[in-house]
């Protein structure tokens, strides 16, 4: 069975290190501080899907080092709050924000998304999360909280890279979840809990090839920099992350574990009225 492997603290604490910056550029094509399966094309599509504008107030769940949130503030003019449970990520995000001219537009908070969110009702125009929902065990509770804090007509976008679609061994499951606590989903489960929370599901897009592509690139660029990374991560962590990335690539390429991106909307009318309108 795979031992637990530390990735996020190391990646966020060393966010500014050149070896990590170059690895992100080679993996994704553009550096947004990523530790996810989001391609640059998908990153560029997110503000369009959410309809972001200078007047938008946005919530990001699982902001990590905060670089993508700052990019959205730069490119759309929106105000954004990023939350994450990882202390190193929030520290890096705060440092990046403090060094930027648009720091007043962006705020980062240490927050456990598995608990009630520290925001008032109906304050955000949009919310999104890149591959972070899988770390939250009570997804239905988080979705209800997001429904609460979004304005009527507000949009939610999130991805789930752990949709089980084939036979997976216990060893593969252990390796795939070696970076921490994960929740795997059955096909159709996200669609159901999104609508149970009160949202109207607009789309569910299969982006599994992105997981396979990024995992392969990430593994290769790390391997080419092993002599630089091992002194930072130590041998055990480096090897564990490489095994994890190889496993992600295999399971995604063979379509045994899928990744979907979900786009949903909070109806502008009450749930009862929306249900009646649908009928």
C-alpha positions as CSV (number, residue, x, y, z in Angstrom):
1,X,0.0,0.0,0.0
2,X,1.2,3.5,-0.8
3,X,2.5,5.6,2.1
4,X,1.1,9.1,2.6
5,X,3.1,11.7,0.5
6,X,3.4,15.4,1.2
7,X,3.0,17.6,-1.9
8,X,1.0,20.8,-1.1
9,X,3.0,22.2,1.8
10,X,6.2,21.8,-0.2
11,X,4.8,23.2,-3.4
12,X,3.2,26.3,-1.7
13,X,6.1,27.0,0.7
14,X,8.5,26.9,-2.3
15,X,6.1,28.6,-4.7
16,X,8.6,31.3,-5.8
17,X,11.5,28.9,-6.3
18,X,12.6,28.8,-9.9
19,X,12.6,25.0,-10.2
20,X,8.9,25.0,-9.3
21,X,8.1,27.9,-11.5
22,X,9.8,26.3,-14.5
23,X,8.1,23.0,-13.8
24,X,4.7,24.7,-13.8
25,X,5.4,26.4,-17.1
26,X,6.5,23.2,-18.8
27,X,3.5,21.3,-17.4
28,X,0.8,23.8,-18.1
29,X,2.2,26.3,-20.6
30,X,1.6,29.2,-18.2
31,X,2.3,29.7,-14.6
32,X,-0.7,30.2,-12.4
33,X,0.8,28.5,-9.4
34,X,-1.1,25.3,-10.2
35,X,-1.2,22.0,-8.5
36,X,-4.2,20.7,-10.4
37,X,-5.3,19.2,-13.7
38,X,-6.5,22.4,-15.2
39,X,-5.1,23.2,-18.7
40,X,-4.3,26.8,-19.7
41,X,-7.3,26.6,-22.1
42,X,-9.6,25.6,-19.2
43,X,-8.1,28.4,-17.0
44,X,-8.9,30.9,-19.8
45,X,-12.5,29.5,-20.2
46,X,-13.4,29.8,-16.5
47,X,-14.1,33.6,-16.4
48,X,-16.1,33.3,-19.6
49,X,-18.2,30.4,-18.2
50,X,-18.8,32.4,-15.0
51,X,-19.5,35.6,-16.9
52,X,-17.0,37.6,-14.8
53,X,-16.9,41.4,-15.2
54,X,-15.4,44.3,-13.2
55,X,-18.6,44.4,-11.1
56,X,-18.3,40.7,-10.1
57,X,-17.6,39.5,-6.6
58,X,-16.1,36.0,-6.7
59,X,-15.3,33.2,-4.3
60,X,-12.6,30.6,-5.0
61,X,-12.6,27.4,-3.0
62,X,-9.1,25.9,-2.7
63,X,-7.1,28.9,-3.9
64,X,-3.7,27.4,-3.1
65,X,-0.9,30.0,-3.6
66,X,-3.5,32.5,-4.9
67,X,-1.8,33.2,-8.3
68,X,-4.8,32.3,-10.4
69,X,-7.1,34.5,-8.3
70,X,-4.8,37.4,-8.8
71,X,-4.7,36.7,-12.5
72,X,-8.5,36.8,-12.7
73,X,-8.5,40.2,-10.8
74,X,-5.9,41.5,-13.3
75,X,-7.7,40.3,-16.4
76,X,-11.4,40.8,-15.5
77,X,-11.3,43.6,-12.9
78,X,-13.4,41.5,-10.5
79,X,-13.1,41.4,-6.7
80,X,-12.2,37.9,-5.4
81,X,-11.9,36.1,-2.1
82,X,-9.8,32.9,-2.1
83,X,-10.1,30.4,0.7
84,X,-7.9,27.4,1.5
85,X,-7.2,25.1,4.5
86,X,-3.5,25.0,3.7
87,X,-1.5,27.4,5.8
88,X,1.5,27.6,3.4
89,X,-0.8,28.3,0.5
90,X,-2.5,31.2,2.3
91,X,0.8,32.6,3.4
92,X,2.1,32.5,-0.2
93,X,-1.1,34.0,-1.5
94,X,-1.0,36.9,1.0
95,X,2.6,37.7,0.1
96,X,1.8,37.7,-3.6
97,X,-1.3,39.9,-3.0
98,X,0.7,42.4,-0.9
99,X,3.2,42.8,-3.8
100,X,0.5,43.6,-6.4
101,X,-1.1,46.9,-7.3
102,X,-4.5,45.2,-7.3
103,X,-4.2,43.9,-3.7
104,X,-7.4,45.8,-2.7
105,X,-9.4,43.6,-5.1
106,X,-8.2,40.3,-3.7
107,X,-8.5,38.8,-0.2
108,X,-7.3,35.4,1.0
109,X,-8.6,33.6,4.1
110,X,-7.6,30.4,5.9
111,X,-10.8,28.4,5.9
112,X,-12.0,24.8,6.1
113,X,-14.6,24.4,3.3
114,X,-16.0,21.3,5.1
115,X,-17.5,23.7,7.7
116,X,-20.0,26.6,7.3
117,X,-18.5,29.3,5.2
118,X,-17.8,32.6,7.0
119,X,-19.8,34.8,4.6
120,X,-23.3,36.3,4.6
121,X,-26.1,35.1,2.4
122,X,-26.3,36.0,-1.3
123,X,-23.1,38.1,-1.5
124,X,-21.1,36.5,-4.3
125,X,-21.9,36.7,-8.1
126,X,-19.9,33.5,-8.9
127,X,-17.9,30.8,-7.2
128,X,-15.4,28.2,-8.5
129,X,-13.1,25.5,-7.4
130,X,-10.3,23.8,-9.4
131,X,-9.9,20.1,-8.3
132,X,-10.4,20.9,-4.6
133,X,-13.9,19.4,-4.0
134,X,-12.4,16.0,-3.8
135,X,-10.8,17.0,-0.5
136,X,-14.1,17.9,1.1
137,X,-15.9,14.8,2.6
138,X,-19.3,16.4,2.9
139,X,-19.8,17.7,-0.6
140,X,-23.5,18.1,-0.3
141,X,-23.0,20.4,2.7
142,X,-20.5,22.5,0.8
143,X,-22.8,22.8,-2.1
144,X,-25.6,24.0,0.1
145,X,-23.3,26.6,1.6
146,X,-22.3,27.8,-1.8
147,X,-26.0,28.0,-2.8
148,X,-26.5,30.2,0.3
149,X,-23.6,32.6,-0.3
150,X,-24.4,33.1,-4.1
151,X,-26.8,35.7,-5.3
152,X,-29.8,34.5,-7.3
153,X,-28.5,34.0,-10.9
154,X,-25.0,33.4,-9.6
155,X,-22.9,30.7,-11.2
156,X,-20.8,27.9,-9.7
157,X,-18.0,26.0,-11.6
158,X,-16.1,23.1,-10.0
159,X,-14.1,20.1,-11.2
160,X,-13.9,16.6,-9.9
161,X,-11.0,14.4,-11.1
162,X,-12.1,11.4,-9.0
163,X,-15.2,10.0,-10.8
164,X,-14.9,6.2,-10.7
165,X,-15.7,4.6,-14.1
166,X,-13.8,1.3,-14.2
167,X,-12.1,-1.4,-12.1
168,X,-9.4,0.0,-9.8
169,X,-7.3,-2.0,-7.5
170,X,-6.8,-1.2,-3.8
171,X,-3.1,-0.4,-4.4
172,X,-4.1,2.0,-7.2
173,X,-6.7,3.7,-5.0
174,X,-4.1,4.0,-2.2
175,X,-1.5,5.6,-4.6
176,X,-4.1,7.9,-6.2
177,X,-5.1,9.2,-2.7
178,X,-1.6,9.2,-1.2
179,X,-1.5,13.0,-1.1
180,X,-4.2,13.3,1.6
181,X,-7.9,12.9,2.2
182,X,-9.9,12.2,-0.9
183,X,-13.5,11.4,-1.8
184,X,-14.2,9.4,-4.9
185,X,-17.5,9.8,-6.7
186,X,-19.8,7.5,-8.7
187,X,-20.8,8.6,-12.2
188,X,-23.8,10.9,-11.9
189,X,-23.4,11.6,-8.2
190,X,-22.2,15.2,-8.7
191,X,-25.1,15.9,-11.0
192,X,-27.5,14.7,-8.4
193,X,-26.0,16.5,-5.4
194,X,-25.7,19.8,-7.3
195,X,-29.4,19.8,-8.1
196,X,-30.3,18.6,-4.5
197,X,-28.5,21.7,-3.2
198,X,-30.9,23.8,-5.3
199,X,-28.7,24.6,-8.3
200,X,-29.7,24.1,-11.9
201,X,-26.9,22.1,-13.7
202,X,-25.9,23.8,-16.9
203,X,-23.2,21.4,-18.1
204,X,-21.0,18.5,-17.1
205,X,-17.9,18.3,-19.4
206,X,-15.6,15.3,-19.5
207,X,-12.1,16.6,-19.3
208,X,-10.3,13.3,-18.5
209,X,-7.7,13.7,-21.3
210,X,-6.5,16.8,-19.5
211,X,-5.7,14.8,-16.4
212,X,-3.7,12.2,-18.4
213,X,-1.9,14.9,-20.3
214,X,-0.9,17.1,-17.3
215,X,0.0,14.1,-15.2
216,X,2.4,12.9,-17.9
217,X,3.9,16.4,-18.4
218,X,4.2,17.0,-14.7
219,X,6.0,13.7,-14.1
220,X,8.4,14.3,-17.0
221,X,9.4,17.8,-16.0
222,X,9.9,16.7,-12.4
223,X,12.0,13.8,-13.6
224,X,14.2,16.1,-15.6
225,X,14.8,18.3,-12.5
226,X,15.2,15.5,-10.0
227,X,18.7,16.7,-8.9
228,X,17.2,20.1,-8.0
229,X,14.0,18.8,-6.4
230,X,15.4,16.1,-4.2
231,X,17.3,18.4,-2.0
232,X,14.1,20.4,-1.4
233,X,11.6,17.5,-1.1
234,X,13.9,14.6,0.0
235,X,14.1,11.3,-1.8
236,X,11.0,9.7,-0.3
237,X,8.7,12.6,-1.2
238,X,10.1,13.0,-4.7
239,X,9.6,9.3,-5.4
240,X,6.1,9.3,-3.9
241,X,4.9,12.3,-6.0
242,X,6.4,10.6,-9.1
243,X,4.5,7.4,-8.3
244,X,1.3,9.4,-7.7
245,X,1.6,11.2,-11.1
246,X,2.3,8.0,-12.9
247,X,-0.8,6.5,-11.3
248,X,-3.0,9.5,-12.3
249,X,-1.8,9.2,-15.9
250,X,-2.5,5.5,-16.1
251,X,-6.0,5.7,-14.5
252,X,-6.9,8.7,-16.7
253,X,-5.5,7.4,-19.9
254,X,-7.3,4.1,-19.4
255,X,-10.5,6.0,-18.4
256,X,-10.9,4.1,-15.2
257,X,-11.1,7.4,-13.2
258,X,-12.6,10.3,-15.0
259,X,-12.5,14.1,-14.5
260,X,-15.5,16.3,-15.1
261,X,-16.1,20.1,-15.0
262,X,-19.5,21.1,-13.7
263,X,-21.2,24.5,-14.4
264,X,-24.4,25.3,-12.4
265,X,-26.5,28.3,-11.7
266,X,-28.5,29.4,-8.7
267,X,-32.0,30.0,-10.0
268,X,-33.3,33.6,-9.9
269,X,-36.6,32.3,-8.5
270,X,-37.3,30.2,-5.5
271,X,-36.7,26.4,-5.7
272,X,-40.5,25.8,-5.6
273,X,-41.2,28.3,-8.4
274,X,-38.2,27.0,-10.5
275,X,-39.5,23.4,-10.1
276,X,-43.0,24.4,-11.2
277,X,-41.6,26.3,-14.2
278,X,-39.7,23.2,-15.3
279,X,-43.0,21.3,-15.3
